[in-house]
Amino acid sequence: MGLSFSTWHAGGYANAAVPRRADPATLQQLGGQTMGTTWSLRFDNPRMLPLEQVREAVEAALARVIAQMSHWEPTSDISRFNRAPAGSRHELPREFAEVMACAFHWARISAGAIDPTVGPLVACWGFGPEAKENGVPATEVLAAVRARAGWQRLEFDAASNALLQPGGITLDLSGIAKGFAVDHGIEALLELGLANLLFEIGGELRGIGRRPDGRPWQVLVDGDSADPQRIALADMAIATSGDRWHRREHEGRRWSHTIDPRNGEPVAHALASVTMLHAQCMQADALATVLTVLGPDDGLAFAERHDIAALFIGHDDAAPQASRAWRAQTGA
């Protein structure tokens, strides 16, 4: 699977776009590396802003996200919080606080299906910067780690952007921060006066405005279906979560990188992926994680209850399941 700037395949990552003969000179493209993956931009540039100016705006926005929220960077704000002593109070930068507010909202609404303190559990199962390589973790180890985690232990004051470290809490915002980075990059591009663009990081996209010919930006969601679905991203974002790309195996057991914070175990249902549509990529990213953890039945029920546009694709040959909001937004 791959990505072009007129279509995107679910689960794909960025490939170099090939301009078409019919594309005007103002329809331009840029790309680069970030967050262990790639970013790609396709945009209408009617004022012919220098490409380096556009690149610098994108890379400065991405650098802010990394400096604040990358748990791979020892000097980031999130890493400093994770090392901080019990009882210390931290005034978060605006961007960090916005992501924390999103994490708290969906943790509360989903009864913990997403949890910004899940990092140590992820490491127990062999993923992330602190990954343990000891196969399946012992029950007592998981119990001890779970006892030190839990979003309920955090005290976050959204009015002052203040977060209290209760002691031993490790934040991991990887289930949201990449989507936020898409939104933050778009904010930077809008500030340059660019109004029509498609921006992607590691397979998560957001389209703003339209192509120069007036058509909306489009993505092609095919997943495991033999009948791909073309979707217009008219001021809309799309994000996918699933277990196809990051898995481990030990002594005959295979497991996903998606850990259910409620029991400390990898998700073990029949879902291969969940694809989300939302006006904000951060929200789409967070919700894709929530619904992946909840699974095909509870996830679909959650999506219907909260009017969420979601497409569920299973490992088996069953037809994909779409929420009412997905069908309404895509015409499927």
C-alpha positions as CSV (number, residue, x, y, z in Angstrom):
1,M,0.0,0.0,0.0
2,G,1.2,3.6,-0.6
3,L,0.2,7.2,-0.7
4,S,-0.2,9.6,-3.5
5,F,-1.5,13.1,-3.0
6,S,-4.8,12.4,-4.6
7,T,-5.4,9.1,-2.8
8,W,-4.2,7.4,0.4
9,H,-4.5,3.7,1.2
10,A,-5.3,2.8,4.8
11,G,-2.3,1.7,6.6
12,G,0.1,3.2,4.0
13,Y,3.0,5.5,4.5
14,A,4.2,8.4,2.4
15,N,5.8,7.7,-1.0
16,A,7.1,10.4,-3.3
17,A,4.2,12.0,-5.1
18,V,4.5,12.1,-8.9
19,P,3.1,15.3,-10.4
20,R,0.7,14.8,-13.2
21,R,0.9,16.6,-16.5
22,A,-2.4,18.3,-15.7
23,D,-1.3,19.7,-12.4
24,P,-0.7,23.5,-12.4
25,A,2.7,24.8,-11.3
26,T,1.2,26.1,-8.1
27,L,0.4,22.6,-6.9
28,Q,3.6,21.7,-5.1
29,Q,4.9,19.1,-2.7
30,L,7.4,18.7,0.1
31,G,8.4,15.9,2.4
32,G,10.8,14.8,5.1
33,Q,11.5,12.7,8.2
34,T,10.0,13.1,11.6
35,M,9.0,11.1,14.7
36,G,10.6,7.9,13.3
37,T,8.5,8.1,10.1
38,T,7.9,10.6,7.2
39,W,5.9,13.7,6.6
40,S,4.4,14.7,3.3
41,L,2.7,17.9,2.1
42,R,0.8,18.7,-1.1
43,F,-0.4,22.3,-1.4
44,D,-1.6,25.0,-3.7
45,N,0.9,27.8,-3.6
46,P,-0.7,30.7,-5.7
47,R,1.8,33.3,-4.3
48,M,4.7,31.0,-5.0
49,L,6.1,31.2,-1.6
50,P,9.7,29.9,-1.5
51,L,9.6,26.2,-0.8
52,E,12.3,26.6,1.9
53,Q,10.0,29.0,3.8
54,V,7.2,26.5,3.7
55,R,9.6,23.7,4.8
56,E,10.9,25.8,7.7
57,A,7.4,26.4,9.0
58,V,6.5,22.7,8.9
59,E,9.8,21.6,10.5
60,A,9.6,24.3,13.2
61,A,6.1,23.1,14.2
62,L,7.2,19.5,14.3
63,A,10.3,20.3,16.3
64,R,8.0,22.0,18.9
65,V,5.9,18.8,19.3
66,I,9.0,16.7,19.6
67,A,10.6,19.0,22.1
68,Q,7.5,18.9,24.3
69,M,6.0,15.5,23.9
70,S,8.5,12.9,22.5
71,H,9.2,10.3,25.2
72,W,12.1,9.2,23.0
73,E,13.9,12.5,23.7
74,P,15.5,12.7,27.2
75,T,15.4,16.5,27.2
76,S,11.8,16.8,26.2
77,D,9.2,18.3,28.5
78,I,7.4,15.0,28.8
79,S,10.7,13.2,29.7
80,R,11.5,15.8,32.4
81,F,8.0,15.3,33.8
82,N,8.5,11.6,33.9
83,R,11.7,12.0,35.9
84,A,10.3,14.7,38.2
85,P,9.9,14.1,42.0
86,A,6.5,13.4,43.6
87,G,4.5,16.5,44.4
88,S,6.2,18.6,41.7
89,R,3.9,20.9,39.7
90,H,4.6,21.6,36.0
91,E,3.2,24.4,33.9
92,L,2.9,22.8,30.5
93,P,3.4,24.6,27.2
94,R,0.2,25.4,25.3
95,E,0.6,22.6,22.8
96,F,1.4,20.0,25.5
97,A,-1.6,21.1,27.6
98,E,-3.9,20.8,24.6
99,V,-2.9,17.2,24.0
100,M,-3.2,16.4,27.7
101,A,-6.7,17.9,27.7
102,C,-7.7,15.6,24.8
103,A,-6.2,12.6,26.6
104,F,-8.0,13.3,29.8
105,H,-11.3,13.9,28.0
106,W,-11.3,10.6,26.1
107,A,-9.9,8.7,29.1
108,R,-12.8,9.8,31.1
109,I,-15.4,9.3,28.4
110,S,-14.1,5.8,27.5
111,A,-13.6,4.7,31.1
112,G,-9.8,4.3,30.5
113,A,-9.7,2.8,27.1
114,I,-7.0,5.4,26.4
115,D,-4.6,6.3,29.1
116,P,-1.7,8.8,28.9
117,T,0.1,6.8,31.6
118,V,0.2,3.5,29.7
119,G,3.8,3.7,28.7
120,P,5.3,1.4,31.3
121,L,2.8,-1.3,30.3
122,V,3.7,-0.9,26.7
123,A,7.3,-1.4,27.6
124,C,6.5,-4.6,29.5
125,W,5.2,-6.0,26.2
126,G,8.3,-5.0,24.3
127,F,7.4,-1.7,22.6
128,G,8.6,1.9,23.0
129,P,11.9,3.5,24.2
130,E,11.9,1.5,27.5
131,A,11.0,-1.8,25.8
132,K,11.7,-4.9,27.8
133,E,12.8,-7.9,25.7
134,N,11.9,-10.7,28.1
135,G,8.9,-12.1,26.2
136,V,5.6,-12.4,27.9
137,P,5.7,-10.4,31.2
138,A,5.0,-12.2,34.5
139,T,1.6,-11.6,36.0
140,E,3.1,-10.1,39.2
141,V,5.2,-7.7,37.0
142,L,2.2,-6.5,35.2
143,A,0.3,-6.0,38.5
144,A,3.1,-4.0,40.0
145,V,3.3,-1.7,36.9
146,R,-0.4,-1.3,36.8
147,A,-0.4,-0.2,40.4
148,R,1.9,2.7,39.6
149,A,0.0,3.8,36.5
150,G,-3.5,5.2,35.9
151,W,-4.7,8.5,34.5
152,Q,-6.8,9.0,37.6
153,R,-3.6,9.6,39.6
154,L,-2.9,12.7,37.7
155,E,-4.1,16.1,38.6
156,F,-4.4,18.4,35.6
157,D,-5.7,21.9,35.8
158,A,-6.8,22.8,32.2
159,A,-7.4,26.5,33.2
160,S,-3.7,27.0,34.2
161,N,-2.1,24.2,32.1
162,A,-0.7,22.8,35.3
163,L,0.0,19.1,35.8
164,L,1.0,17.5,39.1
165,Q,3.5,14.6,39.2
166,P,2.1,12.3,41.9
167,G,5.3,10.2,41.9
168,G,6.4,7.5,39.5
169,I,4.0,8.4,36.7
170,T,5.3,8.0,33.2
171,L,3.4,9.9,30.5
172,D,3.2,8.5,26.9
173,L,1.2,10.6,24.4
174,S,2.2,8.6,21.3
175,G,-1.5,7.7,20.8
176,I,-2.3,11.3,20.3
177,A,0.8,13.4,19.6
178,K,1.3,12.4,16.0
179,G,-2.2,13.5,15.1
180,F,-1.7,16.7,17.0
181,A,1.5,17.3,15.0
182,V,-0.5,17.1,11.8
183,D,-2.9,19.8,13.2
184,H,0.0,21.9,14.5
185,G,1.8,21.7,11.1
186,I,-1.4,22.9,9.4
187,E,-1.7,25.8,11.9
188,A,1.8,26.9,10.8
189,L,0.9,26.6,7.1
190,L,-2.3,28.6,7.6
191,E,-0.2,31.3,9.2
192,L,1.8,31.6,6.0
193,G,-1.4,32.2,4.1
194,L,-1.7,28.8,2.5
195,A,-5.3,27.7,2.5
196,N,-5.5,24.6,0.4
197,L,-3.3,21.6,1.4
198,L,-3.0,18.0,2.3
199,F,-0.6,17.2,5.2
200,E,0.4,13.8,6.3
201,I,2.6,12.2,9.0
202,G,3.1,8.5,9.0
203,G,-0.2,7.7,7.3
204,E,-2.4,10.2,9.2
205,L,-3.7,13.0,7.1
206,R,-5.7,16.2,7.2
207,G,-7.0,18.1,4.2
208,I,-7.8,21.8,4.2
209,G,-9.5,23.6,1.4
210,R,-9.3,22.1,-2.1
211,R,-7.1,21.3,-5.0
212,P,-6.4,24.1,-7.6
213,D,-9.0,22.5,-9.9
214,G,-11.7,22.9,-7.2
215,R,-11.9,19.2,-6.3
216,P,-11.5,18.1,-2.7
217,W,-8.4,16.2,-1.6
218,Q,-9.2,12.5,-1.7
219,V,-8.0,9.4,0.1
220,L,-8.6,5.8,-0.9
221,V,-9.5,3.6,2.1
222,D,-9.2,-0.1,1.1
223,G,-8.0,-2.0,4.2
224,D,-8.8,-5.6,3.6
225,S,-11.8,-4.9,1.4
226,A,-11.8,-5.8,-2.3
227,D,-13.9,-2.7,-2.9
228,P,-11.9,0.4,-2.0
229,Q,-13.7,3.5,-0.8
230,R,-12.7,6.9,-2.1
231,I,-13.3,9.6,0.5
232,A,-13.1,13.4,0.2
233,L,-11.1,15.1,2.9
234,A,-12.9,18.4,2.8
235,D,-11.6,20.1,5.9
236,M,-11.3,16.7,7.5
237,A,-8.7,14.4,9.0
238,I,-8.3,10.7,8.9
239,A,-6.3,8.4,11.2
240,T,-5.9,4.6,11.4
241,S,-5.0,2.4,14.4
242,G,-4.4,-1.3,14.2
243,D,-2.2,-4.3,14.8
244,R,-0.9,-5.0,11.3
245,W,2.4,-3.1,11.5
246,H,3.7,-3.5,15.1
247,R,3.5,-7.0,16.6
248,R,5.8,-9.2,18.6
249,E,6.0,-13.0,19.0
250,H,7.4,-15.2,21.8
251,E,7.1,-18.9,22.2
252,G,4.2,-19.2,19.8
253,R,2.2,-16.2,21.2
254,R,1.8,-13.1,19.0
255,W,0.5,-9.8,20.3
256,S,-0.3,-6.3,19.2
257,H,1.5,-3.1,20.3
258,T,-1.9,-1.7,21.4
259,I,-2.2,-2.3,25.1
260,D,-5.6,-2.2,26.9
261,P,-4.8,0.1,29.9
262,R,-7.7,-1.4,31.8
263,N,-6.1,-4.8,32.2
264,G,-2.5,-4.3,31.1
265,E,-2.8,-6.9,28.2
266,P,-2.5,-6.5,24.5
267,V,-5.8,-6.3,22.7
268,A,-6.9,-9.7,21.6
269,H,-10.0,-9.2,19.6
270,A,-10.6,-9.7,15.8
271,L,-10.1,-6.1,14.8
272,A,-7.3,-5.5,12.3
273,S,-7.7,-1.7,12.2
274,V,-10.0,1.2,12.9
275,T,-10.1,4.2,10.6
276,M,-11.5,7.5,11.9
277,L,-12.7,10.7,10.4
278,H,-12.8,13.9,12.4
279,A,-12.2,17.6,11.8
280,Q,-9.0,17.4,14.0
281,C,-6.3,14.9,13.4
282,M,-5.5,14.8,17.1
283,Q,-9.1,13.8,17.9
284,A,-9.1,11.2,15.1
285,D,-5.8,9.8,16.4
286,A,-7.1,9.5,20.0
287,L,-10.4,8.0,18.9
288,A,-8.7,5.4,16.7
289,T,-6.8,4.2,19.8
290,V,-10.0,4.2,21.9
291,L,-12.0,2.2,19.4
292,T,-9.1,-0.3,18.8
293,V,-8.9,-1.0,22.5
294,L,-12.7,-1.3,22.9
295,G,-12.9,-3.8,20.0
296,P,-15.4,-4.4,17.2
297,D,-18.6,-4.7,19.3
298,D,-18.0,-2.2,22.1
299,G,-16.1,0.1,19.8
300,L,-19.0,0.3,17.3
301,A,-21.4,0.9,20.1
302,F,-19.2,3.7,21.5
303,A,-19.0,5.2,18.1
304,E,-22.7,5.2,17.6
305,R,-23.3,6.6,21.1
306,H,-21.0,9.5,20.5
307,D,-21.7,10.1,16.8
308,I,-18.2,9.2,15.8
309,A,-17.3,8.4,12.1
310,A,-15.4,5.1,12.2
311,L,-14.7,2.1,9.9
312,F,-13.9,-1.2,11.6
313,I,-11.9,-3.8,9.6
314,G,-11.5,-7.3,11.0
315,H,-8.8,-10.0,10.5
316,D,-11.4,-12.4,9.1
317,D,-13.3,-12.2,5.8
318,A,-16.2,-10.4,7.4
319,A,-17.4,-7.2,5.7
320,P,-16.1,-3.9,7.3
321,Q,-18.4,-2.3,9.8
322,A,-19.1,1.4,9.5
323,S,-20.8,3.7,12.1
324,R,-23.8,5.8,11.1
325,A,-21.6,8.9,11.2
326,W,-19.1,7.3,8.8
327,R,-21.8,6.4,6.3
328,A,-23.3,9.9,6.5
329,Q,-19.9,11.6,6.0
330,T,-18.7,9.3,3.2
331,G,-21.9,8.5,1.4
332,A,-21.2,4.8,1.9
